[in-house]
Amino acid sequence: MPELTSTAAEGAASSVPPADAHDVIRVRGARENTLKCVDLDLPKRRLTVFTGVSGSGKSSLVFGTVAAESRRLIDETYSTFVQGFMPTLPRPEVDRLEGLTTAILVDQERMGANPRSTLGTVTDANAMLRQLFSRLGDPYIGGPTAFSFNIPTTTVGGASVTESGKKNVIKQQVYLGGMCPDCEGRGTVSDLDLSRIVDESASLVDGAILVPGYKADGWMVAPYKTQVPADVPIRDLTAEQREDLLYAEPRKVTVENINVTYEGLIPKIRKSMFSRDPDSLQPHIRRFVDAAAVFTTCPRCAGTRLNDSARSSTIDGKDIGEVSAMQVTDLAAWVRTVDTPSVAPLVETLLHLLDSFIAIGLGYLSLDRPTGTLSGGEAQRTKMVRHLGSALTDVTYVFDEPSIGLHPHDIARMNELLVDLRDKGNTVLVVEHKPEMIAIADHVVDMGPGAGAAGGEVVFEGDVEGLRAAATRTGEALSYKAALKESTRERSGVFEVRGADTHNLDAVDVDIPLGVLTAVTGVAGSGKSSLIGGHVAGEDVITVDQAPIKGSRRSNPATYTGVLDPIRKAFAKANGVKPGLFSANSDGACPTCSGSGVIVTEFSFTDTVSTPCEDCGGKRYQVEVLDLRLAGKNIAEVLELSVAEALEYFAAGEARTPAALTILRRLDDVGLGYLTLGQPLNTLSGGERQRVKLAMSMKSSGGIYVLDEPTVGLHLADIDQLLGLLDRLVDDGKTVIVIEHHQAVMAHADWIIDLGPGAGHDGGRVVFEGTPAELVDARSTITGEHLAEYIGARGAIRRHHEGRRRA
């Protein structure tokens, strides 16, 4: 008998087959972003939750290292030809990764806002419905394409010749599609609100044109003054003069002895503003475009996006447009009534998909809901739908804060789904802050101890009970119980909402108090965003929602917030040169890498490679620019400072720059003191980007602030800082309305408006109005029950927790 090798002998002795010994994902020397050479063993087929303050390195470890390398290695298994059509993923900064399995990312990024994309199209539910109607619809009008709002009906005629010379003649061949010809399958038609463009009561010299850049005494208005009476109010112009002002065809005119092209105001601004990508417009122009563009339901298809033919075919009296507009819970009930053996497998598959929507808490949505209107939490759960019931095992599922947008009542359901994925033999990795979700973990990895450069280390690894006893910020925060305020502020007035009926709202009448902090609560889909987003509006209202901010590799907090402008001027003044030299996108850019900091090399046979620019060392600036200094630092070194460090740097001495300090303080106030000024904007988390937007909005003069779940991405230990910021806004005379699920924010509010009692058509009503203490005492709603449980005692008064905020 041959002698066993040492490895084989060890395996035989332990009676564990070698294949079963790979029970962990080994991470060695992870250095992505701020990670400090992290070594870690993650148990497979377990649910691991990653905790830690914002910016501590959780996402860098989970998404930027483990998931990124798994996806990169999978992509390498495809042929070179196929890889050419796929995005290139760089290898993360890590010494070694072992035991990786296929990673599926379920992140919080919103889905694309393509107007043709709906909940039904992104989940294949529409495809199944089209098949169902093509088989059972009465009268029969054609195959599945006849019910698609993305395919127009076309008529084709002509002749074609094959290589052998055979001629084929097509005579008026009709290809059926379901697209409405008027709105082209969008469901809405657009127009311009003339009252936002022209002040009818004013003349041209008095500023009748309200378009940004069209000043009464400016060059843009000058051509119009030569063609119509400049001192006559617009409403008093003749019909011909009005037509000429607004809709004239292009023609040459002379203005101050200069030949220019004259064109009606409406077609001119359509070309220059309304036909352009909104993201390419300056913020003030985009606000004008958003206000002046009016979208109304298409009168021909009544918003269904479908042509007359597609809506003529019905099943049990309902056409596909009516079915798509049903709430998913109602649609599932309707599908169960379809009892035809020939389509039984199709019905079964469709029902499984619809039941998955209901199980994940999205039963209140409808299939015709545009994906661009889904919140971050709804988008994440929509992506999760396709994985429920999957037969795949030994997969690594990676979730980024799945509690986003979830009421405490809904979190229990999400927990069940995560546990089910684990119990099927999968590895589940979750980045999370909510105690309710941390509690279900088999294994916890706590990152810290601080954020940014002060983080990037594993400060605890073990079970949940061990974390509670650990001397980390997360461990201490888990034992924290919020308490109700001892007293609430008095309102200074009310903002009246009457007859609100957007989406599922049931003719809601409510008075929103002014001059206080109001929390709008309720389960997901109860109508919170519809009430506040749809009916609290006006020039005095500043809204900070969850919509992502656009950012390329060249964009960073310094450029987005505008703090780089005063910094460039300070450098220019100190060195006697022009400010443009200190812009990596302008005069000061390194000529070799054009200011990007990297050299991108494309190979036809392997991945595209990005390497630091050798000339500037990745600093993006010309060598000559880096020799210019302000208080001992060059511009690249300043951009490497964190917000907190920059506050100290620009506060005194030669570098003192009050304009920069104003912006930096706003960033610090919203808990972003750890961000570096030059960090690429596209590397920020969803919560970080929202707080950057909040910091920017604080400079506005609006009297009412509407915040949509500002606790997204915030660690428990950072909630107090957010509450302090909200208090300062109210103390400055502002009204703050917060759409929020976090009980600590509810407990801190002066007033609560709770919607419900359920979601979809089971919600849309105000089920409670009053103070947090009254909500806890009554316990008459789901929110009241969860808030009472969270604070731990009925009617508790607010306690001050000294020393909880540590550097």
Secondary structure, 3 states (H helix, E strand, C coil): CCCCCHHHHHHHHHCCCHHHHCCEEEEEEECCCCCCCEEEEEECCCEEEEEECCCCCHHHHHHHHHHHHHHHHHHCCCCHHHHCCCCCCCCCCCCEEECCCCEEEECCCCCCCCCCCEHHHHCCHHHHHHHHHHHHCECCCCCHHHHCCCCCCEEEEEEEECCCCCEEEEEEEEECCCECCCCCCCCEEEEECHHHCECCCCCHHHCCECCCCCCCCCCCCHHHHCCCCCCCCHHHCCHHHHHHHHHCCCEEEEECCEEEEECCHHHHHHHHHHCCCHHHCCHHHHHHHHHHEEEEECCCCCCCCECHHHHHCEECCEEHHHHHCCEHHHHHHHHCCCCCHHHHHHHHHHHHHHHHHHHCCCCCCECCCEHHHCCHHHHHHHHHHCCCCCCCCCCEEEEECCCCCCCHHHHHHHHHHHHHHHHCCCEEEEECCCHHHHCCCCEEEEEECCCHHHCCEEEEEECHHHHHHCCCHHHHHHCCCCCECCCCCCCCEEEEEEEECCCCCCCEEEEEEECCEEEEECCCCCCHHHHHHHHCCCCCEEEECCCCCCCCCCCCHHHHHCCHHHHHHHHHHHHCCCHHHHCCCCCCECCCCCCCCEEEECCCCCCCEEEECCCCCCCCECHHHHCCCECCECHHHHHCCEHHHHHHHCCCHHHCCHHHHHHHHHHHHCCCCCCECCCCHHHCCHHHHHHHHHHHHCCCCCCEEEEECCCCCCCHHHHHHHHHHHHHHHHCCCEEEEECCCHHHHHHCCEEEEEECCCHHHCCEEEEEECHHHHHHHCCCHHHHHHHHHHCCCCCECCCCCCCCCC
